[in-house]
């Protein structure tokens, strides 16, 4: 049987699985490895993933390493995918489907391209170097945390967030692109937003909800104070 170019024999794959305590695995004809359970590769001093994974039914953790790429990551993860505290500048190679949470915080990411399109749990991409949310999942079942980046816009971010949306400590001057549906609370303090927004911060969820209906942002991204005032009158009634 011919395996992936990563490996020359079934024995080498078995040896790697034994080294990293990977159990209940199946080697596919193309050399990818499916795991019925969890894979724990965190804090192993890895500069690259040791295998090319296919499907992992449980959690996949590869945090606290020196990874610069997610090449070899599973195509699908049933539980949590955690790749935080590495040296990633891109999410290319990340799983396409994640049933639980996707955690890629504390890396060197400048883009979210390559992220799953839908995440069942939380999506954490805080403490990176993101200047855009392009590539973010369209739907996030739990919280979406993108605080402590370099974001100037929320465009390209998720349309639906089941929990909280936290974009604190960025460089936002408008809320254009904020999720259309938020199940929890919207946090956006510590941004250079218009004074009118900050003065009415206790109503921020309603501001986000109705901002498109009242078209409060001009084409250049500045706030239309007249339309904002009309919206607030409606909110406060």
C-alpha positions in Angstrom: 0.0 0.0 0.0 1.3 3.4 -1.0 1.0 6.1 1.7 1.3 9.8 1.6 4.7 11.3 0.8 5.0 12.2 4.5 5.6 8.6 5.3 7.2 5.5 3.8 5.5 2.8 5.8 2.6 1.9 8.0 5.2 1.2 10.7 6.4 4.9 10.8 2.8 6.1 11.2 2.2 3.6 14.0 5.4 4.8 15.7 4.3 8.4 15.6 0.9 7.5 17.0 2.5 5.6 19.8 4.9 8.5 20.5 2.1 11.0 20.9 -0.4 8.6 22.6 -2.8 8.7 19.7 -5.2 5.7 20.1 -8.2 4.3 18.2 -6.9 5.5 14.8 -7.3 4.3 11.3 -4.9 4.8 8.5 -6.6 5.6 5.2 -5.3 4.5 1.8 -4.1 8.0 1.1 -2.0 8.0 4.3 -4.3 10.3 6.3 -5.1 9.3 9.9 -8.7 9.3 11.3 -9.0 9.2 15.1 -12.0 8.1 17.1 -11.3 10.2 20.1 -9.0 13.1 21.1 -5.6 14.2 19.8 -3.4 16.1 22.3 -0.3 17.6 20.7 -0.1 20.8 22.8 3.3 21.9 24.3 5.3 19.3 22.4 7.9 21.6 20.9 6.4 21.0 17.4 7.4 23.1 14.4 5.0 21.2 12.2 2.2 18.6 12.8 3.7 15.1 12.8 0.9 13.4 10.8 -1.7 14.3 8.1 -5.1 13.9 9.8 -8.4 13.2 8.2 -11.4 13.1 10.6 -11.0 13.5 14.4 -14.2 12.7 16.3 -13.2 14.5 19.6 -10.9 17.4 20.4 -7.7 18.3 18.5 -5.3 20.4 20.5 -2.0 21.6 19.1 -1.5 24.8 21.1 1.7 26.1 22.8 4.1 24.9 20.1 6.1 26.7 17.4 3.8 25.9 14.5 4.0 28.3 11.5 1.5 26.2 9.4 -1.6 24.0 9.9 -0.5 21.7 7.2 -1.7 18.2 8.2 -4.5 19.4 10.5 -7.8 17.4 10.3 -10.3 18.2 7.6 -13.1 17.8 10.2 -13.2 17.9 14.0 -16.2 16.8 16.1 -15.1 18.7 19.2 -12.7 21.6 19.9 -9.8 22.7 17.6 -7.2 24.6 19.6 -4.1 26.0 17.9 -3.5 29.1 20.1 0.0 30.2 21.3 1.9 29.3 18.1 3.5 31.4 15.3 0.7 31.1 12.8 0.3 33.9 10.2 -2.5 32.1 8.3 -5.2 29.5 9.0 -4.7 27.8 5.6 -5.0 24.0 6.3 -7.4 24.4 9.2 -10.5 22.1 9.5 -13.4 22.9 7.2 -15.9 21.7 9.8 -15.7 22.1 13.6 -18.5 20.9 15.8 -17.2 22.5 19.0 -15.1 25.7 19.4 -12.3 27.0 17.2 -9.5 28.7 19.2 -6.7 30.4 17.3 -5.8 33.3 19.7 -2.3 34.4 20.6 -0.7 33.8 17.2 0.6 36.2 14.5 -2.5 36.0 12.3 -3.0 38.8 9.8 -5.9 37.1 8.1 -8.7 34.6 8.9 -8.7 33.1 5.4 -8.8 29.3 5.8 -11.1 29.4 8.9 -14.1 27.0 9.0 -17.3 28.5 7.4 -19.3 27.4 10.4 -18.3 26.8 14.0 -20.7 25.1 16.5 -19.1 26.6 19.6 -16.9 29.7 20.3 -14.5 31.3 17.8 -11.6 33.0 19.5 -9.1 35.0 17.3 -8.1 37.6 19.9 -4.5 38.8 20.4 -3.3 38.5 16.9 -2.4 41.1 14.2 -5.7 41.0 12.3 -6.5 44.1 10.2 -9.7 42.4 8.7 -12.3 39.8 9.6 -12.4 38.5 6.0 -12.5 34.7 6.0 -14.2 34.5 9.4 -17.0 31.9 9.8 -20.4 33.0 8.6 -22.1 31.4 11.6 -20.7 31.0 15.2 -22.9 29.1 17.7 -21.2 30.5 20.7 -19.0 33.6 21.4 -16.9 35.5 18.9 -13.9 37.2 20.4 -11.7 39.3 18.1 -10.4 41.8 20.7 -6.9 43.1 20.9 -6.1 43.1 17.1 -5.7 45.9 14.6 -9.2 45.9 13.1 -10.4 49.0 11.3 -13.6 47.4 10.1 -15.9 44.5 11.1 -16.8 43.8 7.5 -16.2 40.2 6.5 -17.1 39.0 10.0 -19.9 36.5 11.0 -23.5 37.3 10.2 -24.8 35.3 13.1 -23.3 34.9 16.6 -25.1 32.8 19.2 -23.3 34.3 22.2 -21.3 37.5 22.8 -19.4 39.5 20.2 -16.3 41.1 21.6 -14.2 43.6 19.5 -12.7 45.6 22.3 -9.3 47.3 21.8 -9.1 47.6 18.1 -9.1 50.6 15.7 -12.8 50.7 14.8 -14.3 54.0 13.7 -17.6 52.5 12.7 -19.7 49.4 13.4 -20.3 48.6 9.7 -20.2 44.8 9.2 -21.3 43.9 12.8 -23.3 40.7 13.0 -26.9 40.9 12.0 -27.9 38.6 14.8 -26.3 38.4 18.3 -27.6 36.1 21.0 -25.5 37.7 23.8 -23.9 41.1 24.3 -21.9 43.3 21.9 -18.7 44.7 23.3 -16.8 47.5 21.5 -15.3 49.8 24.0 -11.7 51.0 23.7 -12.1 51.9 20.0 -12.1 55.3 18.4 -15.8 55.2 17.7 -18.0 58.4 17.3 -18.8 60.1 20.5 -22.5 59.6 19.9 -22.0 55.8 20.0 -19.9 55.9 23.1 -22.3 58.2 24.9 -25.1 55.7 24.3 -23.1 52.6 25.0 -25.7 51.1 27.3 -27.9 50.7 24.2 -25.2 49.2 22.0 -27.0 46.0 21.2 -30.0 47.9 19.9 -27.7 50.3 18.0 -26.1 47.4 16.2 -29.4 45.7 15.6 -31.0 48.8 14.0 -28.0 50.6 12.4 -28.7 49.1 9.0 -32.4 49.9 9.1 -31.7 53.5 9.8 -28.7 53.7 7.5 -26.7 55.6 10.1 -23.3 55.3 8.4 -22.4 57.4 5.3 -20.5 55.9 2.4 -17.2 57.2 3.8 -17.9 55.3 7.1 -18.7 58.4 9.1 -21.8 58.6 11.3 -24.8 60.5 10.1 -25.8 62.3 13.3 -29.3 63.2 12.1 -30.2 59.6 11.3 -28.5 58.4 14.4 -30.7 60.8 16.4 -33.8 59.5 14.7 -32.8 55.9 15.5 -32.2 56.7 19.2 -35.6 58.4 19.5 -37.1 55.2 18.3 -35.0 53.0 20.6 -35.8 55.2 23.7 -39.5 55.2 23.2 
